[in-house]
């Protein structure tokens, strides 16, 4: 879910609060993102 939706539901005034408390990225998600970045940089 997009962080701005979470922010609105929880009535946070600042996105920083939402991002610090409610976001966590798994190792698998990190690997996938790095793989996608790597593929996009291959010419």
PDB file with one MODEL, atoms N, CA, C and O in Angstrom:
MODEL        1
ATOM      1  N   UNK A   1       0.842  -1.168   0.000  1.00  0.00           N
ATOM      2  CA  UNK A   1       0.000   0.000   0.000  1.00  0.00           C
ATOM      3  C   UNK A   1       0.893   1.238   0.000  1.00  0.00           C
ATOM      4  O   UNK A   1       1.932   1.264   0.659  1.00  0.00           O
ATOM      5  N   UNK A   2       0.496   2.223  -0.715  1.00  0.00           N
ATOM      6  CA  UNK A   2       1.279   3.449  -0.819  1.00  0.00           C
ATOM      7  C   UNK A   2       1.344   4.142   0.546  1.00  0.00           C
ATOM      8  O   UNK A   2       0.333   4.238   1.243  1.00  0.00           O
ATOM      9  N   UNK A   3       2.533   4.625   0.927  1.00  0.00           N
ATOM     10  CA  UNK A   3       2.696   5.272   2.233  1.00  0.00           C
ATOM     11  C   UNK A   3       1.758   6.454   2.472  1.00  0.00           C
ATOM     12  O   UNK A   3       1.364   6.703   3.612  1.00  0.00           O
ATOM     13  N   UNK A   4       1.398   7.175   1.430  1.00  0.00           N
ATOM     14  CA  UNK A   4       0.497   8.319   1.639  1.00  0.00           C
ATOM     15  C   UNK A   4      -0.892   7.863   2.068  1.00  0.00           C
ATOM     16  O   UNK A   4      -1.587   8.582   2.787  1.00  0.00           O
ATOM     17  N   UNK A   5      -1.297   6.681   1.635  1.00  0.00           N
ATOM     18  CA  UNK A   5      -2.585   6.130   2.066  1.00  0.00           C
ATOM     19  C   UNK A   5      -2.517   5.771   3.548  1.00  0.00           C
ATOM     20  O   UNK A   5      -3.436   6.067   4.312  1.00  0.00           O
ATOM     21  N   UNK A   6      -1.422   5.134   3.944  1.00  0.00           N
ATOM     22  CA  UNK A   6      -1.238   4.790   5.355  1.00  0.00           C
ATOM     23  C   UNK A   6      -1.223   6.061   6.203  1.00  0.00           C
ATOM     24  O   UNK A   6      -1.846   6.120   7.263  1.00  0.00           O
ATOM     25  N   UNK A   7      -0.504   7.074   5.723  1.00  0.00           N
ATOM     26  CA  UNK A   7      -0.420   8.341   6.433  1.00  0.00           C
ATOM     27  C   UNK A   7      -1.805   8.936   6.651  1.00  0.00           C
ATOM     28  O   UNK A   7      -2.117   9.432   7.733  1.00  0.00           O
ATOM     29  N   UNK A   8      -2.623   8.882   5.620  1.00  0.00           N
ATOM     30  CA  UNK A   8      -3.962   9.461   5.726  1.00  0.00           C
ATOM     31  C   UNK A   8      -4.849   8.666   6.678  1.00  0.00           C
ATOM     32  O   UNK A   8      -5.581   9.244   7.481  1.00  0.00           O
ATOM     33  N   UNK A   9      -4.782   7.349   6.588  1.00  0.00           N
ATOM     34  CA  UNK A   9      -5.588   6.499   7.470  1.00  0.00           C
ATOM     35  C   UNK A   9      -5.208   6.725   8.934  1.00  0.00           C
ATOM     36  O   UNK A   9      -6.075   6.809   9.803  1.00  0.00           O
ATOM     37  N   UNK A  10      -3.911   6.821   9.193  1.00  0.00           N
ATOM     38  CA  UNK A  10      -3.438   6.962  10.568  1.00  0.00           C
ATOM     39  C   UNK A  10      -3.429   8.411  11.046  1.00  0.00           C
ATOM     40  O   UNK A  10      -3.120   8.691  12.205  1.00  0.00           O
ATOM     41  N   UNK A  11      -3.772   9.333  10.136  1.00  0.00           N
ATOM     42  CA  UNK A  11      -3.873  10.754  10.443  1.00  0.00           C
ATOM     43  C   UNK A  11      -2.553  11.345  10.909  1.00  0.00           C
ATOM     44  O   UNK A  11      -2.520  12.194  11.800  1.00  0.00           O
ATOM     45  N   UNK A  12      -1.464  10.887  10.298  1.00  0.00           N
ATOM     46  CA  UNK A  12      -0.160  11.480  10.577  1.00  0.00           C
ATOM     47  C   UNK A  12      -0.064  12.802   9.829  1.00  0.00           C
ATOM     48  O   UNK A  12      -0.513  12.917   8.689  1.00  0.00           O
ATOM     49  N   UNK A  13       0.520  13.786  10.475  1.00  0.00           N
ATOM     50  CA  UNK A  13       0.696  15.087   9.838  1.00  0.00           C
ATOM     51  C   UNK A  13       1.962  15.130   8.999  1.00  0.00           C
ATOM     52  O   UNK A  13       2.136  16.023   8.170  1.00  0.00           O
ATOM     53  N   UNK A  14       2.851  14.157   9.218  1.00  0.00           N
ATOM     54  CA  UNK A  14       4.152  14.182   8.579  1.00  0.00           C
ATOM     55  C   UNK A  14       4.472  12.804   8.006  1.00  0.00           C
ATOM     56  O   UNK A  14       4.366  11.794   8.703  1.00  0.00           O
ATOM     57  N   UNK A  15       4.862  12.770   6.740  1.00  0.00           N
ATOM     58  CA  UNK A  15       5.200  11.505   6.085  1.00  0.00           C
ATOM     59  C   UNK A  15       6.392  10.839   6.767  1.00  0.00           C
ATOM     60  O   UNK A  15       6.484   9.612   6.790  1.00  0.00           O
ATOM     61  N   UNK A  16       7.296  11.629   7.317  1.00  0.00           N
ATOM     62  CA  UNK A  16       8.483  11.079   7.975  1.00  0.00           C
ATOM     63  C   UNK A  16       8.094  10.130   9.106  1.00  0.00           C
ATOM     64  O   UNK A  16       8.711   9.078   9.271  1.00  0.00           O
ATOM     65  N   UNK A  17       7.085  10.492   9.876  1.00  0.00           N
ATOM     66  CA  UNK A  17       6.615   9.634  10.974  1.00  0.00           C
ATOM     67  C   UNK A  17       6.138   8.297  10.415  1.00  0.00           C
ATOM     68  O   UNK A  17       6.517   7.238  10.918  1.00  0.00           O
ATOM     69  N   UNK A  18       5.326   8.346   9.398  1.00  0.00           N
ATOM     70  CA  UNK A  18       4.804   7.130   8.791  1.00  0.00           C
ATOM     71  C   UNK A  18       5.930   6.259   8.268  1.00  0.00           C
ATOM     72  O   UNK A  18       5.944   5.050   8.499  1.00  0.00           O
ATOM     73  N   UNK A  19       6.872   6.865   7.567  1.00  0.00           N
ATOM     74  CA  UNK A  19       7.956   6.095   6.961  1.00  0.00           C
ATOM     75  C   UNK A  19       8.887   5.488   8.011  1.00  0.00           C
ATOM     76  O   UNK A  19       9.371   4.371   7.830  1.00  0.00           O
ATOM     77  N   UNK A  20       9.137   6.192   9.080  1.00  0.00           N
ATOM     78  CA  UNK A  20      10.031   5.671  10.118  1.00  0.00           C
ATOM     79  C   UNK A  20       9.389   4.539  10.905  1.00  0.00           C
ATOM     80  O   UNK A  20      10.080   3.608  11.319  1.00  0.00           O
ATOM     81  N   UNK A  21       8.098   4.602  11.115  1.00  0.00           N
ATOM     82  CA  UNK A  21       7.423   3.620  11.959  1.00  0.00           C
ATOM     83  C   UNK A  21       6.898   2.427  11.166  1.00  0.00           C
ATOM     84  O   UNK A  21       7.023   1.288  11.614  1.00  0.00           O
ATOM     85  N   UNK A  22       6.325   2.670  10.016  1.00  0.00           N
ATOM     86  CA  UNK A  22       5.563   1.627   9.336  1.00  0.00           C
ATOM     87  C   UNK A  22       6.208   1.047   8.087  1.00  0.00           C
ATOM     88  O   UNK A  22       5.547   0.311   7.354  1.00  0.00           O
ATOM     89  N   UNK A  23       7.451   1.346   7.823  1.00  0.00           N
ATOM     90  CA  UNK A  23       8.083   0.749   6.657  1.00  0.00           C
ATOM     91  C   UNK A  23       9.233  -0.143   7.083  1.00  0.00           C
ATOM     92  O   UNK A  23      10.037   0.195   7.952  1.00  0.00           O
ATOM     93  N   UNK A  24       9.275  -1.277   6.446  1.00  0.00           N
ATOM     94  CA  UNK A  24      10.363  -2.222   6.652  1.00  0.00           C
ATOM     95  C   UNK A  24      10.545  -2.949   5.335  1.00  0.00           C
ATOM     96  O   UNK A  24       9.571  -3.379   4.717  1.00  0.00           O
ATOM     97  N   UNK A  25      11.757  -3.085   4.915  1.00  0.00           N
ATOM     98  CA  UNK A  25      12.030  -3.725   3.636  1.00  0.00           C
ATOM     99  C   UNK A  25      12.774  -5.027   3.899  1.00  0.00           C
ATOM    100  O   UNK A  25      13.809  -5.050   4.564  1.00  0.00           O
ATOM    101  N   UNK A  26      12.225  -6.100   3.363  1.00  0.00           N
ATOM    102  CA  UNK A  26      12.857  -7.400   3.562  1.00  0.00           C
ATOM    103  C   UNK A  26      14.093  -7.531   2.680  1.00  0.00           C
ATOM    104  O   UNK A  26      14.265  -6.783   1.717  1.00  0.00           O
ATOM    105  N   UNK A  27      14.944  -8.481   3.018  1.00  0.00           N
ATOM    106  CA  UNK A  27      16.132  -8.739   2.210  1.00  0.00           C
ATOM    107  C   UNK A  27      15.731  -9.159   0.800  1.00  0.00           C
ATOM    108  O   UNK A  27      16.382  -8.779  -0.173  1.00  0.00           O
ATOM    109  N   UNK A  28      14.671  -9.933   0.691  1.00  0.00           N
ATOM    110  CA  UNK A  28      14.205 -10.386  -0.622  1.00  0.00           C
ATOM    111  C   UNK A  28      13.765  -9.200  -1.480  1.00  0.00           C
ATOM    112  O   UNK A  28      14.098  -9.139  -2.663  1.00  0.00           O
ATOM    113  N   UNK A  29      13.026  -8.265  -0.901  1.00  0.00           N
ATOM    114  CA  UNK A  29      12.596  -7.079  -1.642  1.00  0.00           C
ATOM    115  C   UNK A  29      13.800  -6.244  -2.069  1.00  0.00           C
ATOM    116  O   UNK A  29      13.824  -5.705  -3.175  1.00  0.00           O
ATOM    117  N   UNK A  30      14.791  -6.140  -1.199  1.00  0.00           N
ATOM    118  CA  UNK A  30      16.014  -5.400  -1.527  1.00  0.00           C
ATOM    119  C   UNK A  30      16.738  -6.060  -2.689  1.00  0.00           C
ATOM    120  O   UNK A  30      17.190  -5.375  -3.607  1.00  0.00           O
ATOM    121  N   UNK A  31      16.854  -7.372  -2.660  1.00  0.00           N
ATOM    122  CA  UNK A  31      17.515  -8.103  -3.763  1.00  0.00           C
ATOM    123  C   UNK A  31      16.776  -7.896  -5.080  1.00  0.00           C
ATOM    124  O   UNK A  31      17.401  -7.679  -6.118  1.00  0.00           O
ATOM    125  N   UNK A  32      15.459  -7.964  -5.040  1.00  0.00           N
ATOM    126  CA  UNK A  32      14.663  -7.761  -6.254  1.00  0.00           C
ATOM    127  C   UNK A  32      14.885  -6.363  -6.822  1.00  0.00           C
ATOM    128  O   UNK A  32      15.045  -6.196  -8.031  1.00  0.00           O
ATOM    129  N   UNK A  33      14.893  -5.365  -5.949  1.00  0.00           N
ATOM    130  CA  UNK A  33      15.093  -3.982  -6.400  1.00  0.00           C
ATOM    131  C   UNK A  33      16.474  -3.813  -7.016  1.00  0.00           C
ATOM    132  O   UNK A  33      16.620  -3.161  -8.050  1.00  0.00           O
ATOM    133  N   UNK A  34      17.487  -4.396  -6.385  1.00  0.00           N
ATOM    134  CA  UNK A  34      18.847  -4.304  -6.927  1.00  0.00           C
ATOM    135  C   UNK A  34      18.956  -5.028  -8.266  1.00  0.00           C
ATOM    136  O   UNK A  34      19.660  -4.567  -9.165  1.00  0.00           O
ATOM    137  N   UNK A  35      18.270  -6.151  -8.404  1.00  0.00           N
ATOM    138  CA  UNK A  35      18.279  -6.887  -9.669  1.00  0.00           C
ATOM    139  C   UNK A  35      17.630  -6.048 -10.771  1.00  0.00           C
ATOM    140  O   UNK A  35      18.147  -5.969 -11.886  1.00  0.00           O
ATOM    141  N   UNK A  36      16.493  -5.424 -10.451  1.00  0.00           N
ATOM    142  CA  UNK A  36      15.810  -4.576 -11.437  1.00  0.00           C
ATOM    143  C   UNK A  36      16.689  -3.392 -11.836  1.00  0.00           C
ATOM    144  O   UNK A  36      16.759  -3.034 -13.011  1.00  0.00           O
ATOM    145  N   UNK A  37      17.350  -2.794 -10.866  1.00  0.00           N
ATOM    146  CA  UNK A  37      18.251  -1.684 -11.165  1.00  0.00           C
ATOM    147  C   UNK A  37      19.390  -2.141 -12.062  1.00  0.00           C
ATOM    148  O   UNK A  37      19.744  -1.465 -13.028  1.00  0.00           O
ATOM    149  N   UNK A  38      19.952  -3.280 -11.737  1.00  0.00           N
ATOM    150  CA  UNK A  38      21.033  -3.833 -12.532  1.00  0.00           C
ATOM    151  C   UNK A  38      20.593  -4.084 -13.969  1.00  0.00           C
ATOM    152  O   UNK A  38      21.320  -3.755 -14.906  1.00  0.00           O
ATOM    153  N   UNK A  39      19.412  -4.665 -14.148  1.00  0.00           N
ATOM    154  CA  UNK A  39      18.893  -4.955 -15.481  1.00  0.00           C
ATOM    155  C   UNK A  39      18.613  -3.671 -16.268  1.00  0.00           C
ATOM    156  O   UNK A  39      18.827  -3.615 -17.479  1.00  0.00           O
ATOM    157  N   UNK A  40      18.134  -2.646 -15.565  1.00  0.00           N
ATOM    158  CA  UNK A  40      17.824  -1.398 -16.268  1.00  0.00           C
ATOM    159  C   UNK A  40      19.096  -0.651 -16.695  1.00  0.00           C
ATOM    160  O   UNK A  40      19.066   0.158 -17.622  1.00  0.00           O
ATOM    161  N   UNK A  41      20.196  -0.927 -16.020  1.00  0.00           N
ATOM    162  CA  UNK A  41      21.443  -0.250 -16.373  1.00  0.00           C
ATOM    163  C   UNK A  41      22.239  -0.991 -17.447  1.00  0.00           C
ATOM    164  O   UNK A  41      23.178  -0.431 -18.013  1.00  0.00           O
ATOM    165  N   UNK A  42      21.879  -2.233 -17.732  1.00  0.00           N
ATOM    166  CA  UNK A  42      22.540  -2.983 -18.797  1.00  0.00           C
ATOM    167  C   UNK A  42      22.114  -2.430 -20.137  1.00  0.00           C
ATOM    168  O   UNK A  42      20.920  -2.277 -20.395  1.00  0.00           O
ATOM    169  N   UNK A  43      23.071  -2.129 -20.993  1.00  0.00           N
ATOM    170  CA  UNK A  43      22.763  -1.564 -22.320  1.00  0.00           C
ATOM    171  C   UNK A  43      22.865  -2.593 -23.374  1.00  0.00           C
ATOM    172  O   UNK A  43      22.640  -2.298 -24.548  1.00  0.00           O
TER     173      UNK A  43
ENDMDL
END
